[in-house]
Amino acid sequence: MSPMSTSAGAAPYYESRYIRANHPDRPQALWLRQTLLLPTAGEPVADVWVMLFDPEGSGNRALKEPYPIDASEYVYDDWTARIGAATLDDRSAQGVITGRNRSARWDMRITPDGQEPVKLLTERAYRARVPTAKTTVRHPLAQFNGLLELDDARVVVDDWTGSVNHNWGTKHTPAYAFGQVCGFDNAPDTTLEIVTARAAIGRFLTPSATLFVFRHAGEEFAVRSILGSLQTHARYQPFSWSFGGRIGDHMIEGEITAEPEDVIGLTYTDTDGGQKFCYNSAIATCRIQVAGKAFERAELVATRRAMFEILTDARHDTVPLLA
């Protein structure tokens, strides 16, 4: 079943399926993506992305390999993606890339923990034209085991914690900060998914809105709608982000920060053919304070194991674009 005959439909459309995972003790992480791009200007393309965060070891690295759209197969019933020799599903990820004096190889076993998927939007928003970008976390606390080789770096993945994710839409969100925590240092079963974004309606941008899903101590505290976002606040810049929200008796206040040397810069092509710049760290630090009737007041920290991503039209001089 080719992507052109599935729910991917016709241009404009993009889709990203990715996994990310962190070493349990060191500032080391992997991020593997398989993406489709069906633009209104230019040729459709399927890309395989391999990113390794290892600033205290072999260094940060990124490799992107484009393939013709006919070399891809995205299946939706059992959620399987294949681009060239790379495959990704809920239980495994394998792939090989060679050529242009660079190479990558990976073989990963994924063990989901049985948690419900994280939906950052309301069901109505998933069906609506706006926002143009949709996202879900299929497995927010998965375990990863296997091997990743990227050029001359070789990483053994032994019980790393991470997530399996799915993004899609007709156009990238014009500007956003995105964060994800798959377990805090002092609360390994607690997860956070958060975004501060401006949506596009035609040529106009909406004011920033902050949505989040926070799961802690067996409870879920979430803001998924624009109306709910009136009770949230946030401010971000490269590479710090402060945020908070209060709904009823529940309160969260926090920050995510990253050092420039922990960030990888990437170039994203949008469905209109334009380019944006993605600055991502999978080894950022998240600190939050939480209180509410359902759980005790607590301060939670994820030390160099949070994902922090900014999408922008502006280049950042201190972070090179690696792919």
C-alpha positions in Angstrom: 0.0 0.0 0.0 1.7 3.2 -1.1 1.3 6.5 0.8 -0.3 8.1 -2.2 -3.3 5.7 -1.8 -3.7 6.0 2.0 -4.8 8.7 4.3 -1.7 10.7 3.3 -3.8 11.9 0.3 -2.5 14.5 -2.0 -0.3 17.6 -1.5 0.0 19.5 0.7 0.8 16.9 3.2 3.6 15.8 5.6 4.0 13.0 8.0 6.7 12.1 10.6 7.1 8.9 12.5 9.9 8.9 15.0 11.4 7.4 18.1 13.6 9.0 20.7 15.4 7.4 23.7 17.9 8.5 26.4 20.7 6.7 28.1 19.7 6.0 31.7 22.7 7.7 33.3 24.6 9.7 30.7 23.8 12.7 28.5 23.4 10.6 25.4 20.3 10.1 23.2 19.1 9.0 19.9 16.4 10.3 17.6 15.3 8.4 14.5 12.7 9.8 12.0 11.0 8.6 8.9 9.2 11.4 7.1 7.0 12.0 4.0 6.7 15.3 2.3 4.2 16.0 -0.5 4.7 19.7 -1.3 2.7 22.0 -3.5 6.0 23.1 -5.0 8.7 20.6 -5.8 8.9 16.8 -5.9 7.5 14.5 -3.2 10.2 12.9 -1.1 10.6 10.4 1.7 13.5 11.0 4.1 15.3 8.9 6.7 16.9 10.9 9.5 19.4 9.6 12.1 20.5 11.8 15.0 22.8 11.1 17.8 23.3 13.4 20.8 26.6 12.6 22.5 28.4 15.9 23.3 30.7 14.3 25.9 31.6 11.3 23.7 31.7 11.0 19.9 29.9 14.4 19.4 26.5 15.3 18.1 25.8 13.9 14.6 23.0 13.9 12.1 22.4 12.2 8.8 19.5 12.7 6.4 19.0 10.5 3.4 16.3 11.3 0.8 14.4 8.7 -1.2 11.9 8.8 -4.0 8.3 8.7 -2.7 7.9 5.4 -4.5 10.5 3.9 -2.2 8.2 4.4 0.8 5.3 2.4 2.2 3.2 3.8 5.0 0.6 1.4 6.5 -1.9 2.8 8.9 -3.9 -0.2 10.2 -0.9 -1.8 11.9 1.2 1.4 11.8 4.2 0.4 9.9 6.5 2.6 7.8 9.2 1.7 5.3 11.6 4.0 3.4 14.2 2.2 1.5 15.9 -0.3 3.9 14.5 1.5 7.0 11.4 0.2 8.8 9.6 1.5 11.9 6.6 0.2 13.8 5.5 -0.1 17.4 7.9 -2.9 18.3 11.0 -2.3 16.3 13.1 -0.1 14.2 15.8 -1.2 11.7 17.7 0.5 8.9 20.8 0.8 6.8 22.1 3.9 5.0 25.2 4.0 2.9 26.7 6.4 0.4 28.4 9.8 0.0 31.2 8.6 2.4 28.7 8.3 5.3 26.8 5.4 6.7 24.3 4.5 9.5 22.9 1.2 10.7 20.5 0.5 13.5 18.5 -2.4 14.9 16.2 -1.5 17.8 13.7 -3.5 19.8 10.9 -1.4 21.4 8.9 -2.6 24.4 5.9 -0.4 25.1 4.8 0.0 28.7 1.1 -0.3 28.1 0.2 3.4 28.8 -2.6 5.0 26.8 -1.4 7.2 23.9 -0.9 10.9 24.7 -3.2 13.1 22.6 -2.2 16.8 22.8 -5.3 18.0 21.0 -9.1 17.5 21.5 -10.8 15.0 19.3 -12.5 17.8 17.5 -9.2 19.5 16.7 -7.8 16.3 15.3 -10.6 16.3 12.8 -10.5 20.0 12.0 -8.4 21.8 9.3 -6.9 24.0 12.0 -4.4 23.4 13.5 -2.7 22.2 10.3 -0.2 20.0 12.3 -1.4 17.1 14.5 0.6 15.0 16.9 0.2 12.0 19.2 2.6 9.9 21.3 1.8 6.3 20.7 4.0 5.0 23.5 5.1 7.7 26.1 7.3 5.4 28.2 8.8 2.7 26.0 12.0 0.8 26.6 14.6 0.5 23.8 17.4 -2.1 23.3 19.7 -2.6 20.4 22.5 -0.9 18.4 23.1 2.3 16.6 26.1 3.0 14.3 26.5 6.4 12.8 29.7 6.9 10.8 32.4 5.8 13.2 30.3 6.1 16.4 28.9 2.9 17.8 26.2 3.1 20.6 24.8 0.1 22.5 21.3 0.8 23.6 20.6 -1.1 26.8 17.3 -0.4 28.5 17.1 3.2 27.4 13.7 5.0 28.0 11.9 7.0 25.3 8.8 7.2 23.2 7.2 6.3 19.8 5.6 9.3 18.1 3.5 10.3 15.1 3.1 13.8 13.6 1.2 14.7 10.4 -0.6 17.6 8.7 -1.0 19.9 5.7 1.6 22.4 6.9 4.2 22.7 9.7 3.2 24.9 12.6 4.7 28.3 11.8 6.6 28.7 15.1 6.7 26.6 18.2 8.5 25.3 21.2 7.9 21.6 21.9 8.9 19.6 24.9 8.7 16.0 26.0 9.8 14.2 29.2 9.8 10.4 29.3 10.3 10.0 33.1 11.8 12.4 35.6 14.9 11.6 37.8 12.8 11.4 40.9 9.6 10.2 39.2 10.4 7.7 36.5 6.8 7.0 35.6 5.9 10.7 35.2 5.6 12.1 31.6 5.1 15.5 30.1 4.2 16.6 26.6 4.0 20.3 26.0 3.9 22.8 23.2 3.8 26.6 22.9 2.8 27.4 19.3 1.3 29.9 16.9 -1.1 28.5 14.4 -1.7 29.8 10.9 -5.1 30.8 9.5 -4.4 31.8 5.9 -1.7 34.4 6.0 -2.4 35.3 9.6 -0.8 33.9 12.8 -2.8 33.3 16.0 -1.4 34.4 19.3 0.7 31.8 21.1 -1.1 29.1 22.9 0.3 26.5 25.3 -1.1 23.0 25.5 0.2 20.1 27.6 -0.5 16.7 29.0 1.1 15.9 32.3 0.8 12.4 33.9 1.9 12.0 37.5 1.1 9.8 40.4 -1.6 7.9 38.4 -3.4 11.1 37.4 -3.5 13.2 34.2 -3.6 17.0 34.2 -4.1 18.3 30.7 -4.9 21.4 28.6 -5.8 20.5 25.1 -7.9 23.4 23.8 -7.5 27.1 23.0 -10.1 27.9 25.6 -8.1 25.9 28.2 -4.9 27.6 27.1 -6.3 30.9 28.6 -5.2 29.4 31.9 -1.6 28.8 30.7 1.4 31.0 30.1 4.8 30.5 28.4 7.8 32.3 27.0 10.6 30.8 25.1 13.8 31.7 23.3 16.9 29.7 22.2 17.4 27.8 24.5 15.2 28.4 27.5 11.5 28.1 28.0 9.4 28.9 31.0 5.7 27.8 31.3 2.9 27.2 33.6 -0.8 26.5 34.0 -3.6 26.3 36.5 -6.8 24.3 36.1 -9.1 24.1 39.1 -7.0 22.7 42.0 -4.1 21.7 39.8 -1.0 23.8 39.1 2.2 23.3 37.1 5.1 25.7 36.7 8.3 24.8 35.0 11.2 25.4 32.7 13.1 23.5 30.0 16.7 24.6 29.2 19.5 23.4 27.0 23.1 24.5 26.3 23.9 25.2 22.6 26.4 22.4 22.5 23.6 20.0 23.4 21.5 21.1 20.4 21.4 19.8 16.8 20.3 22.1 14.0 18.3 20.8 11.1 16.6 22.3 8.0 12.9 21.4 7.5 11.2 21.9 4.1 7.5 22.8 4.5 4.7 21.7 2.2 4.7 25.1 0.4 8.4 24.5 -0.5 9.7 27.0 2.0 12.4 26.3 4.6 12.4 26.4 8.4 15.1 25.7 10.9 14.6 23.1 13.6 16.8 23.3 16.8 16.4 20.2 18.9 18.0 18.9 22.0 17.1 15.4 23.3 19.3 16.1 26.3 17.7 19.2 27.7 16.9 19.7 31.4 13.3 20.1 32.7 12.4 21.3 36.1 8.8 21.6 37.2 6.8 22.3 40.4 3.4 20.7 40.6 0.6 20.8 43.1 -3.0 19.7 43.2 -5.7 17.9 45.1 -4.8 14.6 43.4 -1.0 14.7 44.3 1.3 16.3 46.8 3.3 19.4 46.0 6.5 18.3 44.4 9.5 19.5 42.5 10.5 17.2 39.6 13.7 17.3 37.6 14.7 15.5 34.4 18.4 16.1 34.1 19.7 16.2 30.5 17.0 13.7 29.4 14.2 16.0 28.2 13.5 16.8 24.5 13.3 20.5 23.7 12.7 21.7 20.1 12.2 25.1 18.5 11.0 25.6 15.0 11.8 29.1 13.6 12.4 31.1 10.4 15.6 32.4 11.8 19.1 30.8 11.8 20.8 30.5 15.2 24.5 31.4 14.8 25.9 29.2 17.6 24.3 25.9 16.5 25.4 24.5 13.1 22.9 22.9 10.8 24.0 19.2 10.6 21.3 18.0 8.1 
